[in-house]
């Protein structure tokens, strides 16, 4: 159903069974996938690529130009995956010359008033709660959860299956599988509840706990800690993911206990 009170540019491409409610504005360089719902007063701007079965709630703005003084009007994109929900008044800006794209994955929920800035890469099955601010060039990996009123510094990475407590200030990258809280932000344990819900075995979770005990609890410097992990902990996909993540973050990670 397309409301006759919506404003839709004739060049916009809408899939099958797309619903567009009253007072929606859709620009010309827009693609919206099948079975998606665009709620009242949402604004879908040039460069938006919205997948199938998405729900865009009232007042959300997708593909606004970057809030970056270096932006020179390049034809960049904001891509939203399938089955993703974007709640009221959330804003997602399109990319700059850095990546030319801001991406939000499949099965992800962006809650009310959250902001995702230019060139961010948000994975699949991510939850970003209300009033979270994700600054430019940030990567959020699959299954991460960021609780409300939290904010990031540019260029950091939030690891897969991590859990960020509410009101957190993320100035350093957060490795996979852990929970972080407090100020300054620090490791408070492995995300056991989340991993159990997602089908990780007890053995896999124990191995992850052992790895982070070496990294964050025993007092080694990071170079030594990673050497000890590779020497003493079983060679699993999770171990490789953790070690590769930490070694790849040249500006450092959150503090240990």
N, C-alpha and C positions, 0 to 999 in steps of 0.2 A: 504494500500500500504506500502510495506517495501522496502526502498531503498537498492540496492545492495552495496551502499557505507556506510551503517550503520554497526556497530559492535555489534552483539547481541549474548550473551552467549547462548548456546543451552539449558540450564536449565531454562532460563527466561520464564515466563508464560505470554503470551500476549493474551488478549481477542479477540473477534470478531471485525472485521472492525477497528483495530488499525492502525494508520498511523505512520510510523517511517521515518523521513526524513534523508537526507544524513549526514554522519559524526556524527551521534548519537552513544553514547556508552552505552550499557545496560548490567549490570552485571548479574550473575547467580541467585542470591537470590532476584528476582524482580517479582512482579505481577502487571500487568497493565490491567485495566478494559476495557470493550467494548467501542468502538467508541472514544477512546482517541487519541489525536494527540501529537506527540513528535517532536518538531521543530529541525531544523539543529543545530548540535554541542551541544545539550543538553547531560548531563551526568546523567544517572540513576544508582546509585550504590547499592551494596548489602544492603538489608533491606528496600528497597522502596516498598511501597504498594500503588499503585495509583488507584483511583476509576474509575468509568465510566464517559465518556463525558468530560474528563479533557483536558486542553490545556497547554502544557509545552513549553514555547517559547525558542528561540535560546539562548544557553549559560547557561541556568539554570542548577544547580547542586542539585540533590535530594538524600538525605541519605548519604551525606559525613560524615565521622567519626566526633564525637564531638570535638570541640576545648576546651578540658577540660583535664588538666593534670591528673585527677583521672581516666580517661577512660582507661580500661585495655583490650579492644578488645572484650567486650561482644557482643553477637549477638542481637543487639537491632534493632529497626524499626524506619522508618519515614513513617507515614500513611497520605495519601492525600484523602479527601472525594470526592464524586461525583460532577461533574459540576464545578469544581474549576479551576481557571486560574492562572498560575504562569508565570509571564512575564520575560523579558530578564535578564539573569545573576542574578536572585534571587537565594539564597542558603538556603537550609533547611537541617539541620544536624539531624542525628538520635539520639536516647536517650542514657542515661547512666544507671547505676544501680539504680538511683533514681526512674525512671518510666519505663525504658527500651523502651520508645516510645516517639517520638515527633509526635503530631497530628495536622493536619489542617482539618477543617470540610468541609461540603458541601457548594456549592454556594459561595465560598470565592474567593476573588481576592488578590493575592500577586503581587504588582507591581515591576517594574524593579529595580534591585540592592538591594532589601530588603533582610535582613538576619533574619532567625528564628533559634535560637540556640537549643541545646539539651534540651529535656524534657519539651518543651513548649506545651501548650494545647491551640490551636486556634479554636474558635467555628465556627458555621455556619453563613453564610451571613456577614462575616467580610470583611472589606477593609483595607489593609495595604499598604500605598502608597510608592512611590519610596524612596529609601535610608533610610528607617526605619530600626533600629537595635533592634531586640527583643532578649534580653539576656536569659541565661538559666533559666529554671524552672518558666517561666512566664505563666500566664493564661490570655487569651483574650476571653471574653464571647461573645455570639451571638450578631450580628448586631453592634458591635463596629466599629468605624472608626478612624484610626490613620493616620493623615496627614504626608506629607513627611518630611524627615530629623529629625524625632523624634527618641528618644532612651529611653530604659528602664533600670532600675536597676534589678538585679536578684530577683526572688521570689515574685514580686509584682503581683497584679491582676487588670485587666482592666475590669470594669463592663459592663454588657449588655446595648446596646443602647447608650453608651457613645460616645463622640466626642472629640478627642484630636487634638488641633490646631497644625499646622506645627511648626517644630523646637522645640518641647517641650522636656524637660528632665523629665522623669517620675521616680521619686525616691520613691514615695509613691503610694499606690493603689488608683484607681479612681473608686468611687462608680457608680452604674448603673444610666442611664438616664440623665447624666449631661454633660455639656461642660466645658472643662478646657483649660486654656491658661496662658500666662505670665511666668515670671521667678522670684522667684520660682513658680512652677506650682500651680494654684489655681482654685477654682470653679468660673465660670463666668455666670452660669445660667443653666436652664434645657434645654435639647436638644429638644426643641419644634418642630422644623422643621422635624427632623428625626422621632420623635414619631408620628406626624401628618401623615407623608408619610406612616407609617407602620400601620395606622388604629387605633391608640389610640384615645379614645373619649376625648372631651374637658373636661369632668368631671375628667377623669383619669389623664389628664395632669395637671389640676388645683390641684388635690390632691398631685401629685408629687411635684409641686411647693411649696405647703404649707409645705410638709415634709422638703424640703431642706431649706425653710426659717427658720424653727426652728433649723435645724442642722448647717447651715452655716452663718446665718445673725443675729440672735438675741443675740449672744454672750455667749450662755451657754457652759460649758464644755461638752465633748461628752457624758459622762455618763448621765448627766442631760438632754441633748438634746434628747437622745433616749428615756428616760423616758417620756418626754413631748410629743414626737411623738406618743408613744403607748397610752398615756392618751388622747390626743386631736385630733388625726388624724384618719379618718375612717380606719377600719381594712380591707385593700385590699391586693391582691396578690403583688402589687407593694410596699406597705408599708412593708410587711413581707420580701420581697426580699432585700429592702434597709437596713432594720435594721439587718437582718441576715448577710448581706455582711459586714457592718461596724463592727459589733461585732466579726466577724471572722478574721478581719485583725489586728492582735496583734501588728504589727509594724506601724500601723497608716494609715491614708488616707491623701489626698491632703488638702491644707489649704482652709478655707472659704474666703469670701470677706473681 
